[in-house]
Amino acid sequence: MSILEAHSTEAQRREKPGATPSKPFALPPLPYSEDALEPVISARTIAIHHGKHHKTYVDTLNELVAGTPFENQSLEAIIKATAGKRDQAKIFHNAAQAWNHAFYWRCLKPSGGGLPGGVFGERLASAFGSFDQFRKDFSKAAVEQFGSGWAWLVDDGGKLKIVTTDNADVPFTNGQTPLLALDVWEHAYYLDYQNRRVDHVNAVIDRLLDWQFAASR
């Protein structure tokens, strides 16, 4: 089962007779407290971003897949099956945003950021020329992403690349493996930074990115 999924069909089969059936997906808990990322991201922003925006995607997805073949599929399977299909756009958008946000929370940690070490740090420097160049390129991609979307560090056939996606789109539908994500929808930063996306992006890169999680991918 994916680390981003909350329930398995096996777990549902073990429920007590007469119990209310579990919904296919549940809002995953944050891997830290709501105030753990301050002052870069405030507890108020986290509470709204996770407790309202992310939760709405999960709740809406559960409503949309109820009674359909998607009900017993993983988020990844639903996303791949609905990507690019206009008649299933609502399912795709909510499934992808549920996945994207669950992944995003894992990309951040208190006292993160800085220069990654070990083999992954060497690989990053080799791919971009230096860590400083990666930082510049990643920040530029995130800041210049027009409108709502995401900036990603991905593994593309063994090569590290920076890509951006619009709205709910996710790199693995293009065969790329996400390693890190930076959310640049306005709800991710507006309460703390208003229109200063660049300040938010640079602060997250410098102080919150979880390089150990990226390396584990």
Backbone as CSV, one residue per row, in Angstrom:
resi,resn,N_x,N_y,N_z,CA_x,CA_y,CA_z,C_x,C_y,C_z
1,MET,0.846,-1.204,0.000,0.000,0.000,0.000,0.870,1.238,0.000
2,SER,0.489,2.233,-0.751,1.247,3.474,-0.824,1.319,4.146,0.538
3,ILE,2.425,4.840,0.794,2.564,5.578,2.047,1.566,6.714,2.134
4,LEU,0.943,7.067,1.023,0.021,8.196,1.010,-1.425,7.787,1.198
5,GLU,-1.689,6.476,1.298,-3.054,6.016,1.441,-3.373,5.725,2.894
6,ALA,-4.599,5.945,3.276,-4.997,5.807,4.671,-5.647,4.465,4.962
7,HIS,-6.267,3.831,3.986,-6.993,2.591,4.212,-6.642,1.574,3.136
8,SER,-6.736,0.323,3.481,-6.595,-0.731,2.482,-7.881,-1.536,2.448
9,THR,-8.110,-2.241,1.355,-9.316,-3.062,1.290,-9.279,-4.146,2.351
10,GLU,-8.084,-4.612,2.686,-7.973,-5.639,3.726,-8.431,-5.088,5.067
11,ALA,-8.037,-3.858,5.367,-8.457,-3.240,6.625,-9.966,-3.101,6.671
12,GLN,-10.576,-2.765,5.544,-12.022,-2.625,5.516,-12.714,-3.972,5.711
13,ARG,-12.110,-5.052,5.212,-12.713,-6.365,5.392,-12.696,-6.805,6.847
14,ARG,-11.773,-6.235,7.644,-11.665,-6.640,9.039,-12.593,-5.851,9.946
15,GLU,-13.344,-4.923,9.418,-14.239,-4.127,10.244,-15.317,-5.006,10.876
16,LYS,-15.767,-4.598,12.020,-16.791,-5.346,12.741,-18.107,-5.335,11.982
17,PRO,-18.839,-6.440,12.015,-20.154,-6.465,11.360,-21.045,-5.366,11.915
18,GLY,-21.744,-4.672,11.028,-22.649,-3.614,11.445,-21.995,-2.260,11.587
19,ALA,-20.663,-2.236,11.515,-19.978,-0.952,11.641,-20.162,-0.137,10.365
20,THR,-20.077,1.169,10.518,-20.162,2.039,9.348,-18.934,1.820,8.482
21,PRO,-19.110,1.498,7.213,-17.954,1.213,6.362,-17.010,2.419,6.273
22,SER,-15.702,2.122,6.258,-14.734,3.187,6.106,-14.809,3.772,4.705
23,LYS,-14.545,5.048,4.600,-14.425,5.651,3.286,-13.084,5.226,2.704
24,PRO,-12.988,5.182,1.385,-11.747,4.701,0.769,-10.515,5.495,1.169
25,PHE,-10.674,6.810,1.352,-9.519,7.652,1.639,-9.809,8.538,2.839
26,ALA,-8.775,8.782,3.617,-8.885,9.655,4.784,-7.771,10.686,4.738
27,LEU,-8.006,11.816,5.368,-6.995,12.858,5.433,-5.816,12.354,6.259
28,PRO,-4.623,12.233,5.671,-3.483,11.755,6.463,-3.061,12.811,7.465
29,PRO,-2.663,12.409,8.666,-2.205,13.386,9.645,-0.904,14.034,9.200
30,LEU,-0.676,15.245,9.644,0.596,15.900,9.370,1.720,15.146,10.068
31,PRO,2.922,15.128,9.492,4.045,14.455,10.144,4.710,15.320,11.214
32,TYR,4.076,16.438,11.577,4.588,17.358,12.584,3.409,18.183,13.072
33,SER,3.598,18.975,14.113,2.518,19.807,14.633,2.271,20.984,13.699
34,GLU,1.104,21.599,13.823,0.748,22.705,12.933,1.688,23.897,13.060
35,ASP,2.302,24.067,14.215,3.191,25.215,14.406,4.659,24.871,14.191
36,ALA,4.943,23.649,13.748,6.329,23.194,13.670,7.137,23.878,12.578
37,LEU,6.466,24.434,11.569,7.175,25.036,10.444,7.300,26.551,10.572
38,GLU,6.853,27.099,11.698,7.003,28.527,11.927,8.476,28.874,12.114
39,PRO,8.907,30.067,11.727,8.119,31.184,11.189,7.962,31.149,9.664
40,VAL,8.511,30.140,8.998,8.438,30.111,7.534,6.996,29.953,7.068
41,ILE,6.272,28.991,7.672,4.846,28.800,7.393,4.119,28.795,8.724
42,SER,3.161,29.665,8.871,2.487,29.822,10.160,1.536,28.673,10.453
43,ALA,1.241,28.496,11.743,0.284,27.478,12.158,-1.089,27.759,11.553
44,ARG,-1.439,29.021,11.395,-2.736,29.374,10.804,-2.806,28.899,9.351
45,THR,-1.737,29.133,8.605,-1.719,28.680,7.217,-1.794,27.164,7.139
46,ILE,-1.031,26.477,7.971,-1.057,25.005,7.963,-2.445,24.501,8.318
47,ALA,-3.074,25.091,9.321,-4.401,24.643,9.747,-5.416,24.764,8.618
48,ILE,-5.356,25.856,7.885,-6.302,26.057,6.782,-5.923,25.196,5.575
49,HIS,-4.642,25.167,5.261,-4.173,24.432,4.088,-4.436,22.933,4.243
50,HIS,-4.079,22.383,5.389,-4.272,20.953,5.625,-5.702,20.639,6.046
51,GLY,-6.205,21.372,7.019,-7.498,21.040,7.609,-8.703,21.419,6.773
52,LYS,-8.521,22.327,5.812,-9.641,22.734,4.959,-9.393,22.372,3.497
53,HIS,-8.338,22.911,2.890,-8.101,22.646,1.462,-7.834,21.162,1.198
54,HIS,-6.837,20.607,1.877,-6.503,19.195,1.664,-7.684,18.299,2.038
55,LYS,-8.311,18.585,3.155,-9.452,17.774,3.591,-10.591,17.812,2.578
56,THR,-10.831,18.964,1.972,-11.897,19.063,0.978,-11.621,18.182,-0.232
57,TYR,-10.369,18.131,-0.669,-10.032,17.251,-1.791,-10.336,15.798,-1.442
58,VAL,-9.966,15.382,-0.238,-10.191,13.996,0.183,-11.680,13.707,0.310
59,ASP,-12.403,14.600,0.963,-13.837,14.392,1.153,-14.577,14.355,-0.184
60,THR,-14.216,15.263,-1.084,-14.872,15.304,-2.392,-14.557,14.055,-3.191
61,LEU,-13.322,13.596,-3.128,-12.951,12.368,-3.833,-13.768,11.182,-3.330
62,ASN,-13.933,11.066,-2.031,-14.736,9.970,-1.485,-16.166,10.005,-2.021
63,GLU,-16.727,11.195,-2.140,-18.082,11.319,-2.688,-18.118,10.917,-4.160
64,LEU,-17.100,11.319,-4.911,-17.084,11.066,-6.350,-16.873,9.592,-6.701
65,VAL,-16.094,8.875,-5.891,-15.783,7.475,-6.235,-16.735,6.479,-5.590
66,ALA,-17.607,6.940,-4.705,-18.528,6.025,-4.026,-19.367,5.257,-5.045
67,GLY,-19.348,3.934,-4.935,-20.136,3.097,-5.827,-19.559,2.922,-7.214
68,THR,-18.325,3.372,-7.432,-17.674,3.224,-8.737,-16.508,2.245,-8.607
69,PRO,-15.963,1.772,-9.735,-14.797,0.887,-9.666,-13.582,1.543,-9.019
70,PHE,-13.558,2.878,-8.990,-12.432,3.576,-8.379,-12.400,3.442,-6.861
71,GLU,-13.512,3.025,-6.282,-13.642,2.996,-4.832,-12.570,2.141,-4.160
72,ASN,-12.133,1.076,-4.835,-11.164,0.164,-4.240,-9.771,0.298,-4.863
73,GLN,-9.535,1.378,-5.585,-8.238,1.581,-6.210,-7.392,2.565,-5.405
74,SER,-6.087,2.508,-5.620,-5.183,3.443,-4.962,-5.307,4.823,-5.603
75,LEU,-4.835,5.835,-4.886,-4.826,7.176,-5.455,-4.030,7.205,-6.758
76,GLU,-2.875,6.554,-6.751,-2.043,6.551,-7.954,-2.777,5.927,-9.136
77,ALA,-3.471,4.826,-8.895,-4.203,4.157,-9.975,-5.334,5.033,-10.502
78,ILE,-6.045,5.705,-9.601,-7.138,6.591,-10.013,-6.590,7.738,-10.856
79,ILE,-5.492,8.325,-10.413,-4.899,9.449,-11.139,-4.483,9.021,-12.542
80,LYS,-3.808,7.898,-12.656,-3.351,7.425,-13.968,-4.536,7.095,-14.882
81,ALA,-5.607,6.558,-14.300,-6.761,6.145,-15.107,-7.594,7.330,-15.586
82,THR,-7.527,8.453,-14.881,-8.390,9.590,-15.214,-7.643,10.763,-15.834
83,ALA,-6.329,10.732,-15.835,-5.541,11.843,-16.377,-5.872,12.079,-17.846
84,GLY,-6.169,13.325,-18.179,-6.441,13.697,-19.562,-7.830,13.370,-20.062
85,LYS,-8.689,12.832,-19.207,-10.049,12.470,-19.614,-11.024,13.521,-19.093
86,ARG,-11.572,14.302,-19.994,-12.419,15.423,-19.590,-13.655,14.968,-18.828
87,ASP,-14.195,13.796,-19.176,-15.405,13.346,-18.497,-15.120,12.867,-17.072
88,GLN,-13.853,12.709,-16.715,-13.483,12.290,-15.368,-12.582,13.328,-14.700
89,ALA,-12.676,14.560,-15.163,-11.794,15.620,-14.673,-11.973,15.881,-13.181
90,LYS,-13.199,15.830,-12.695,-13.421,16.097,-11.267,-12.735,15.050,-10.410
91,ILE,-12.848,13.781,-10.805,-12.186,12.727,-10.045,-10.676,12.927,-10.098
92,PHE,-10.151,13.199,-11.289,-8.710,13.401,-11.422,-8.224,14.543,-10.542
93,HIS,-8.890,15.696,-10.630,-8.417,16.866,-9.891,-8.392,16.611,-8.392
94,ASN,-9.418,15.984,-7.866,-9.461,15.761,-6.425,-8.517,14.645,-5.984
95,ALA,-8.394,13.591,-6.786,-7.444,12.526,-6.460,-6.014,13.038,-6.525
96,ALA,-5.698,13.786,-7.577,-4.339,14.296,-7.729,-3.989,15.306,-6.642
97,GLN,-4.936,16.163,-6.289,-4.656,17.126,-5.236,-4.555,16.452,-3.863
98,ALA,-5.313,15.390,-3.652,-5.159,14.626,-2.408,-3.761,14.022,-2.349
99,TRP,-3.303,13.467,-3.470,-1.961,12.871,-3.526,-0.879,13.936,-3.401
100,ASN,-1.017,15.005,-4.182,-0.005,16.063,-4.173,0.207,16.637,-2.780
101,HIS,-0.892,16.893,-2.078,-0.752,17.494,-0.754,-0.168,16.512,0.262
102,ALA,-0.584,15.254,0.217,-0.003,14.269,1.126,1.500,14.151,0.893
103,PHE,1.903,14.225,-0.370,3.325,14.179,-0.708,4.032,15.448,-0.235
104,TYR,3.409,16.582,-0.477,3.999,17.878,-0.118,4.336,17.973,1.366
105,TRP,3.428,17.525,2.229,3.698,17.609,3.666,4.953,16.818,4.035
106,ARG,5.201,15.719,3.305,6.380,14.894,3.590,7.671,15.549,3.087
107,CYS,7.560,16.521,2.218,8.729,17.192,1.651,9.281,18.276,2.566
108,LEU,8.576,18.571,3.648,8.955,19.642,4.565,9.256,19.074,5.942
109,LYS,10.159,19.739,6.648,10.405,19.368,8.040,10.982,20.564,8.776
110,PRO,10.755,20.649,10.093,11.363,21.720,10.863,12.886,21.635,10.755
111,SER,13.533,22.785,10.661,14.998,22.844,10.558,15.518,22.044,9.369
112,GLY,14.780,22.090,8.270,15.223,21.420,7.061,16.018,22.375,6.185
113,GLY,16.018,22.116,4.893,16.730,22.959,3.952,18.224,22.758,4.027
114,GLY,18.935,23.725,3.523,20.378,23.646,3.538,20.926,22.716,2.470
115,LEU,22.203,22.438,2.577,22.918,21.635,1.586,22.742,20.157,1.881
116,PRO,22.155,19.371,0.953,22.017,17.931,1.191,23.379,17.253,1.100
117,GLY,23.576,16.263,1.940,24.854,15.561,1.950,24.768,14.206,1.289
118,GLY,25.858,13.456,1.396,25.879,12.078,0.928,25.784,11.943,-0.579
119,VAL,25.404,10.742,-0.986,25.317,10.417,-2.404,24.286,11.296,-3.105
120,PHE,23.165,11.562,-2.433,22.126,12.374,-3.073,22.616,13.792,-3.318
121,GLY,23.346,14.353,-2.352,23.893,15.688,-2.534,24.864,15.749,-3.698
122,GLU,25.678,14.706,-3.849,26.619,14.638,-4.964,25.867,14.540,-6.292
123,ARG,24.803,13.750,-6.296,24.020,13.586,-7.513,23.332,14.888,-7.901
124,LEU,22.843,15.609,-6.919,22.174,16.888,-7.179,23.171,17.896,-7.760
125,ALA,24.352,17.975,-7.149,25.365,18.903,-7.635,25.812,18.538,-9.041
126,SER,25.913,17.239,-9.321,26.317,16.796,-10.656,25.268,17.164,-11.702
127,ALA,23.993,17.018,-11.338,22.910,17.267,-12.293,22.769,18.738,-12.641
128,PHE,23.023,19.622,-11.680,22.769,21.050,-11.900,24.035,21.907,-11.904
129,GLY,25.183,21.283,-11.707,26.441,22.017,-11.685,26.905,22.366,-10.289
130,SER,25.959,22.649,-9.402,26.229,22.946,-7.999,24.902,23.017,-7.267
131,PHE,24.955,22.935,-5.950,23.712,23.091,-5.196,23.159,24.497,-5.363
132,ASP,24.037,25.501,-5.386,23.573,26.879,-5.557,22.813,27.045,-6.865
133,GLN,23.284,26.377,-7.926,22.581,26.473,-9.196,21.237,25.772,-9.132
134,PHE,21.184,24.616,-8.446,19.883,23.967,-8.254,18.932,24.905,-7.537
135,ARG,19.405,25.535,-6.459,18.547,26.418,-5.679,17.988,27.538,-6.551
136,LYS,18.853,28.149,-7.368,18.408,29.222,-8.259,17.369,28.713,-9.261
137,ASP,17.648,27.559,-9.848,16.745,27.017,-10.871,15.406,26.595,-10.278
138,PHE,15.442,25.987,-9.095,14.213,25.519,-8.460,13.360,26.714,-8.031
139,SER,14.014,27.715,-7.456,13.298,28.923,-7.051,12.680,29.615,-8.267
140,LYS,13.443,29.738,-9.340,12.954,30.394,-10.548,11.737,29.670,-11.120
141,ALA,11.813,28.337,-11.158,10.696,27.553,-11.687,9.441,27.756,-10.848
142,ALA,9.595,27.743,-9.526,8.446,27.899,-8.635,7.849,29.297,-8.723
143,VAL,8.697,30.300,-8.746,8.223,31.687,-8.778,7.550,32.004,-10.105
144,GLU,8.091,31.462,-11.206,7.563,31.794,-12.526,6.428,30.881,-12.981
145,GLN,6.077,29.873,-12.177,4.925,29.047,-12.516,3.687,29.941,-12.557
146,PHE,3.069,30.062,-13.714,1.958,30.997,-13.851,0.704,30.435,-13.185
147,GLY,0.090,31.245,-12.344,-1.138,30.811,-11.683,-0.870,29.721,-10.662
148,SER,-1.836,28.850,-10.495,-1.750,27.793,-9.495,-1.005,26.590,-10.048
149,GLY,-0.233,25.954,-9.185,0.489,24.771,-9.627,1.576,24.355,-8.661
150,TRP,2.557,23.629,-9.183,3.578,22.986,-8.369,4.928,23.051,-9.064
151,ALA,5.987,23.131,-8.264,7.347,22.949,-8.758,7.857,21.644,-8.155
152,TRP,8.557,20.859,-8.966,8.976,19.515,-8.562,10.454,19.277,-8.872
153,LEU,11.098,18.524,-8.016,12.350,17.863,-8.361,11.977,16.420,-8.646
154,VAL,12.338,15.932,-9.833,11.934,14.586,-10.228,13.133,13.788,-10.715
155,ASP,12.961,12.479,-10.699,13.878,11.561,-11.368,13.204,11.164,-12.676
156,ASP,13.855,11.494,-13.775,13.307,11.206,-15.101,14.265,10.256,-15.816
157,GLY,13.989,8.967,-15.701,14.844,7.972,-16.344,16.263,7.970,-15.815
158,GLY,16.430,8.257,-14.524,17.753,8.274,-13.923,18.403,9.639,-13.884
159,LYS,17.757,10.657,-14.448,18.283,12.010,-14.449,17.433,12.904,-13.558
160,LEU,18.082,13.724,-12.752,17.364,14.678,-11.916,16.972,15.886,-12.751
161,LYS,15.702,16.282,-12.649,15.199,17.422,-13.399,14.263,18.244,-12.519
162,ILE,14.118,19.499,-12.870,13.118,20.378,-12.263,11.998,20.554,-13.266
163,VAL,10.771,20.317,-12.835,9.620,20.509,-13.707,8.539,21.249,-12.930
164,THR,7.608,21.842,-13.655,6.439,22.463,-13.039,5.186,21.846,-13.638
165,THR,4.112,21.872,-12.868,2.826,21.383,-13.359,1.746,22.401,-13.019
166,ASP,0.729,22.449,-13.850,-0.400,23.336,-13.625,-1.437,22.661,-12.730
167,ASN,-2.073,23.459,-11.902,-3.227,23.007,-11.118,-2.945,21.711,-10.366
168,ALA,-3.624,20.608,-10.704,-3.465,19.360,-9.956,-2.521,18.369,-10.620
169,ASP,-1.972,18.706,-11.781,-1.169,17.743,-12.524,0.030,17.263,-11.706
170,VAL,0.418,16.010,-11.939,1.483,15.378,-11.166,2.457,14.699,-12.120
171,PRO,3.759,14.751,-11.848,4.747,14.243,-12.803,4.662,12.750,-13.102
172,PHE,4.166,11.934,-12.186,4.242,10.495,-12.463,3.306,10.052,-13.588
173,THR,2.374,10.914,-14.001,1.567,10.571,-15.174,2.393,10.686,-16.458
174,ASN,3.570,11.317,-16.362,4.493,11.415,-17.487,5.700,10.497,-17.319
175,GLY,5.607,9.561,-16.383,6.690,8.610,-16.174,7.829,9.125,-15.323
176,GLN,7.657,10.270,-14.688,8.689,10.837,-13.826,8.378,10.512,-12.362
177,THR,9.419,10.303,-11.561,9.250,10.000,-10.141,9.442,11.260,-9.314
178,PRO,8.402,11.752,-8.633,8.558,12.950,-7.800,9.483,12.680,-6.616
179,LEU,10.397,13.609,-6.373,11.290,13.532,-5.218,10.979,14.621,-4.200
180,LEU,10.639,15.804,-4.683,10.246,16.922,-3.832,9.179,17.733,-4.549
181,ALA,8.298,18.348,-3.780,7.267,19.216,-4.350,7.207,20.511,-3.571
182,LEU,6.952,21.596,-4.303,6.730,22.895,-3.669,5.407,23.437,-4.177
183,ASP,4.483,23.622,-3.269,3.133,24.083,-3.602,3.145,25.590,-3.809
184,VAL,2.752,26.041,-4.991,2.682,27.486,-5.238,1.265,27.956,-5.541
185,TRP,0.268,27.167,-5.120,-1.087,27.704,-5.077,-1.094,28.814,-4.020
186,GLU,-1.902,29.830,-4.222,-1.882,30.956,-3.285,-2.252,30.559,-1.862
187,HIS,-3.115,29.546,-1.721,-3.499,29.181,-0.352,-2.331,28.621,0.453
188,ALA,-1.225,28.262,-0.221,-0.060,27.734,0.482,0.753,28.818,1.181
189,TYR,0.572,30.080,0.761,1.444,31.120,1.302,0.787,32.483,1.510
190,TYR,-0.416,32.717,0.995,-0.929,34.085,0.941,-1.143,34.716,2.319
191,LEU,-1.580,33.969,3.291,-1.799,34.541,4.620,-0.497,35.056,5.224
192,ASP,0.605,34.409,4.893,1.900,34.780,5.468,2.689,35.757,4.601
193,TYR,2.534,35.653,3.281,3.404,36.412,2.382,2.643,37.304,1.392
194,GLN,1.330,37.254,1.379,0.511,37.963,0.403,1.025,37.640,-1.015
195,ASN,1.382,38.642,-1.787,1.796,38.383,-3.174,3.297,38.111,-3.316
196,ARG,4.014,37.986,-2.213,5.467,37.800,-2.252,5.820,36.308,-2.360
197,ARG,5.422,35.712,-3.462,5.692,34.286,-3.664,7.182,33.976,-3.567
198,VAL,8.011,34.845,-4.097,9.449,34.599,-4.107,10.003,34.460,-2.693
199,ASP,9.501,35.251,-1.748,9.983,35.152,-0.371,9.587,33.817,0.250
200,HIS,8.370,33.393,-0.022,7.908,32.101,0.477,8.749,30.969,-0.108
201,VAL,8.929,30.977,-1.407,9.665,29.908,-2.090,11.090,29.803,-1.545
202,ASN,11.786,30.912,-1.452,13.176,30.874,-0.998,13.288,30.444,0.459
203,ALA,12.337,30.864,1.289,12.364,30.458,2.695,12.140,28.958,2.839
204,VAL,11.223,28.400,2.050,10.972,26.958,2.108,12.198,26.185,1.651
205,ILE,12.808,26.610,0.545,13.996,25.914,0.046,15.121,25.964,1.084
206,ASP,15.337,27.116,1.671,16.471,27.304,2.574,16.267,26.711,3.955
207,ARG,14.988,26.565,4.390,14.776,26.224,5.796,13.864,25.034,6.061
208,LEU,13.185,24.530,5.024,12.204,23.474,5.298,12.333,22.207,4.459
209,LEU,12.986,22.230,3.319,13.005,21.042,2.464,13.616,19.844,3.205
210,ASP,12.961,18.699,3.063,13.417,17.471,3.726,14.224,16.636,2.730
211,TRP,15.528,16.801,2.754,16.382,16.101,1.806,16.439,14.603,2.063
212,GLN,16.259,14.194,3.303,16.239,12.764,3.599,15.054,12.090,2.940
213,PHE,13.901,12.757,2.931,12.725,12.200,2.254,12.977,12.110,0.761
214,ALA,13.564,13.157,0.180,13.852,13.147,-1.248,14.778,11.986,-1.599
215,ALA,15.821,11.800,-0.813,16.775,10.721,-1.071,16.118,9.349,-0.944
216,SER,15.143,9.239,-0.043,14.482,7.947,0.161,13.607,7.555,-1.009
217,ARG,13.255,8.529,-1.850,12.398,8.262,-3.005,13.162,7.618,-4.148
